[in-house]
Amino acid sequence: MSRRSFLSGVGHLSATFSAMALAGSAAGLSLASCRRSDSLLEQAGVSSDSLRVGLDFSRPPFEALVDAATPGAVELDGEEDYGAGFNVAVLEKVSGVLGVPVHFVDIPLVSLSSCLEKGYIDVVASSFFNGNDGGSLSYSDPYSSYDLAVVCRADSAYADARTVADLAGARMGTRDSSDLERVVQKLPGVVEMVVPGRRSEPLSMVQAGELDATVVARRSFESVDADLPDLVCAPIPSSELCADETGLRMAVRNEDAELLGLLNGALGGLGDAELDEMWSDAVVLWKDAATSYI
């Protein structure tokens, strides 16, 4: 059974746009939700001059499954699939600065913390995974900021919502185990709905009327809003949706302080213009290949 079939019960998704660490051997670890197969566990040990990075490749344009011929595509460890996206491009730059190869591992967001804690991977860099651990992980400096936005249908009763109180009664949901889901859970008076499956598309559910609204990264939505003319951002300030700092960060185990310092050094060397170019390239690839939107 393939890893994707084992972890999420789905087959290969067509292209959707999405040194220093001691990895240690993963053989013999009880990896629970990280487990793929015994044979793959035997391969999981990577030498100390490489990094194993976990991402959830279902979140374009941050990271997504793509065709092997896609510019910037990287082979996923232990799979026949390929991935690309903004975070992949950032990690390729980090790899060059640190002088170590990166092994990309596709792991559902809900399992990323446990896989990192147990040493199956060295770094987590997936979108919307920021500071949601109980204390066993350390987080890098933010390398890209994002504002949050509530998206609903243009003809919705919530399209003119100006405060979170105006969302009372709205059926809302987003992908599970993400920072965005935690935002929805904190909004007073909303009716939280389940977004089924790892590859479900909350915006598509809003379009279809299955949800009244969802929370997204504003920059991500604005990259494709021209293709979604029936959806709009409600004029609610991002600060009302989330009081915490919103920024993409990488995570390592607390004991990997040296690795965290190296990551922060490499990320700090990325200029705004370089990051903007990587984002633009990821959006172009996403829009060229996308069959659905986040």
N, C-alpha and C positions, 0 to 999 in steps of 0.2 A: 504494500500500500504506500502511495506517495505521501510525503510530508504534508502537502496541502490537503489531501483527502483526509489524512488522520486528524489534522488540527481543526479544519473548518468544514469538512464535508463537502467541499466544492472542488470542481476541476479547475483546470487552467483558465484564468480569466483573460479574454482577448485584450489586446493593448488598450489601456484605459488612461493612461495618464490621469504620481506615484513612485628607543621605541621602547618599547619599554614596559608594556603591560604584560603581566604574567597571567596568561590564559589558563595554564594548568590543564591537565587531562580531564575531560568530562566523563570518561569511562567510569562506571560504577556510581555516578551521582544519581540520586532520586530526583528527576527533573520534572515529574508530574506534568503540568501543562506545557512544558517546554519539550517534552519527549517527542521524538519523531520515530526512530526505530533503533533497535540495538546496534545495527551496523553503522548507523550514522553517529550514534554516541561514541562508538569506537574511533571515529574519525575526528571527533570534536576537539581534541587537544591540538592546539596550534602553538608553534614555537613562540618564545617570548619576544621575538623581533617582529611580531605582527599583531594586529588588532582584530578582534571579532566584534562587529557592530550590529546591534539589533535594531531593526526598523519594521514598522507595519506598512507593507507596501500596498496599502489600500486607500491612500490619502493624497491624491494628486492635488496640486502640483508639487507638494512637499516630497512625496515618494510614491511610486506606482509601478505596477508591472508593465513592461513594454516589450516590443518585439526586439529580437537580438540585433537587428540592423539600425535601431534607433540611435541617433548620435548621443554619446555619453552613457549608453547602456552598460551596466556591469552585470556579470554573472552572479547569481545568488548561490551562496554556499550550500552544497549538497542537493541542488535542484537543477532542473533543466530550464528554469525561468530566468528572466533578466529584469533588472529594475533601473529606474532613472528618476530624476527629480531634483528639486532644490537641495534637499539635505544630502543626497548622493553627491552632488557637485561640490558642496561644502566639504564633505568628508574626503573626497578625492584631493582637494586642496590641502587639507590637514595632513593627509597621507604623504603628500609631497614635501611638506614642511618638516614633518617628523622623520621622513626617510624610512617609513615602514609600510608594508602593504596592508590594505584593509580587506577583511573578509566580511561581506554583507550577508546577514541572516534575516530572513523574513519571519517575523513572529507577531502574532496578534497582540494588539496593544495591552489587553488585559493580562498577558503573560510576561510582558517585558520586565517588570520589576523582579519577579521571582527568578527569571532566567539570569538576570544580572546578579542578583544576590547569591545564586548558587554557582556562579563562575562559568556558566555556559557561554556567556558573552562578556566582553570587557567594557563595552560602552553602549548606552542607549541614546539614540539621536532622533527618535521618531517625533513627528509633529504632535502638539497638544499633549506632551508628557513632561510636565514641569512641576517639580516639587510636590508630587502627590504621594510620596512615600512616607512611611512612618518615622524615618530617621536613619535607616541603614545605608542610604545613598547620599552622595554629594553631587551638587549640580554646578555646571560651568557658568561662567558669565554669559548673559544673553548675547547671541550673535545676530539675531534678527527680531525686531519687534513686530507685533501685530495688534490691531484694534479689533474688538469684537463687535458684531452687529447682529440684530434680529432680522431675519429675512422672512417675508410672508408674501402672499399673493397681492398684487396691486389692487385687486377688488375686495380685499379682506377688511373686516372691521378693525383689524389691528395695524393696518398700513400707516395710520397716522399716530400710532402710539408714541408718546413722548417721554413717558416714565415707565418703569417696570410695573407700577401699579396698574397701568393701562392694559397689561397683558393678562389680567385676571380672567380665568376661564379658558384661556387659549390652550389648545392641545399642542404640546411642544415635545420635541425629542431630538436627539442627535446620536451619533455613534457611541456605543457604550464604552465605559472605562476611560474616557478622555476628559481633559480639563473642561471641554465644552459641555459634557454631560453634567459635570459638577456645577457649572454655571446655571444650567436649566433647573437643577434640583434646588437651587437657592432662590429662584424667582418666586415671589409670593403669589399664590392664587392660580398658578398655571397647573394644567393637568398633564403630568409627565406621561408620555407614550413610549412604548418600546419600539425601537428601530431594529427590526429583526435582521440577524445575519451580519457577518463581518463586512460584506461588500454592499450592504444596503446604502441607498443614496437618499439622505434626508431631504435634500432640495427637490428631488424627484417626487418624494412623498408630499411635500408642500404643494408642488405643482398639481398633483393628482387630488388634492383635497384630503389626503389621509392625515396630514398634520396641518395645523393652522400656522405654525411658525417653527423656525429652528434657529440655533445660534451658530454663526460661522466666523471665520477669520475674514474681516471686511476686505482686506487686500485680495484674498483668494476669490471672493465673490465678485469683486469689481473687475477682476481679470476676465470674467465670462458673462457679466450681466447683460451685455449686448445680445448674447445668444439666449437669454432668459428674460424676454421683455415683460412677461406676466408676473415676474417677481421683483420686489423692491426691498430696500432696507428701511425699516421703521426708524424714525428720527430720535432714537434713544441714545444718549451719550454712552460711549464704551465704559466710562468710569462707573455708571450705574449698574452695568452688567457684571462687572468684576472689579473689586477694589484692589486686588493684587496686581503686581507688575505682570504684564503679558509680554512674554518674549520667548523665543525658542532657545532651549538650553540642552546640553548633553548631560548625561548622568553616568557616574562611575560608583563603585563601592567605596565606602568611607576609608577603607585601608589603602586605597589607590591614590593617595594624595599626590604622589609624584606624577602620576599619569594625568590627574586633574590639572596640575600646574602646566604640564606640557600642552594639554588641549587648550587651556586658556591663552597660553602664549601664541599658539598657532591661530586660534580664532581671532585674537586681538590684532593679528597682522593682516586680516582681511579688511580691505577698505569698503566704504559704502558703495562706490562705483562698481567694484568687483562683485559685491553681493547683489546689487541691482541687476547686473548683467546675467548672473546665474539665475536669478528669479525670472527675468524676462525669457531666457532660453527655456526654462522649465515650463513656463506658461505656453510658449509657442508649441513645444512638443505635446503638451497636454491638449491644447485646442486642435492641433492637427490630427491627433489620434483618438481623442476622447469619444466614448459612446455614452457617457453620463457624467454628471458633475457631483462634487461633494456637497 
